[in-house]
């Protein structure tokens, strides 16, 4: 199962961690993993390359985990929060469609 955790402080999403494999299908044919990977890559690129937020990104291949942590503040805070909220909504919809393969948590 893929685990998607969104970290929050007050009303601010401060980052996320996505880990595990969905197990929906074999590697290369797993549409759930492909969808999760695509939204994670798009979110990271938008936050760091488009918005310039300079979020810290850590990848742990052994754990199949990627973690993104925002700085305390950034110039494009409203845009960054919109991107993260969109990611959360997208992953929650995916969870509703594939509840045995993905979980989404706010921590």
LINNOR-V988660 format. One record per residue. N is the residue number from 0. RES is the residue in one letter. PHI is phi in whole degrees, -180 to 180 (NA if undefined). Layout:
# LINNOR-V988660
n = [N,N]
res = [RES,RES]
phi = [PHI,PHI]
This chain:
# LINNOR-V988660
n = [0,1,2,3,4,5,6,7,8,9,10,11,12,13,14,15,16,17,18,19,20,21,22,23,24,25,26,27,28,29,30,31,32,33,34,35,36,37,38,39,40,41,42,43,44,45,46,47,48,49,50,51,52,53,54,55,56,57,58,59,60,61,62,63,64,65,66,67,68,69,70,71,72,73,74,75,76,77,78,79,80,81,82,83,84,85,86,87,88,89,90,91,92,93,94,95,96,97,98,99,100,101,102,103,104,105,106]
res = [X,X,X,X,X,X,X,X,X,X,X,X,X,X,X,X,X,X,X,X,X,X,X,X,X,X,X,X,X,X,X,X,X,X,X,X,X,X,X,X,X,X,X,X,X,X,X,X,X,X,X,X,X,X,X,X,X,X,X,X,X,X,X,X,X,X,X,X,X,X,X,X,X,X,X,X,X,X,X,X,X,X,X,X,X,X,X,X,X,X,X,X,X,X,X,X,X,X,X,X,X,X,X,X,X,X,X]
phi = [NA,-90,-113,-117,-114,-110,-94,-133,-133,57,-102,-104,-79,-101,159,-153,-138,-123,-145,88,-115,-67,79,-67,-155,-65,-55,93,-126,-87,-70,-69,-61,-63,-66,-65,-60,-65,-70,-65,-63,-65,-64,-62,-64,-67,-65,-88,-88,-87,-85,69,-76,56,-71,-82,-122,-124,-120,-119,-57,-60,-99,50,-130,-129,-127,-121,-126,-76,-69,-55,-151,-147,-64,-105,-54,-62,-67,-62,-65,-65,-64,-66,-65,-63,-61,-62,-63,-61,-67,-66,-65,-64,-62,-64,-79,-133,-64,-85,-123,-149,-127,-128,-130,-105,-125]
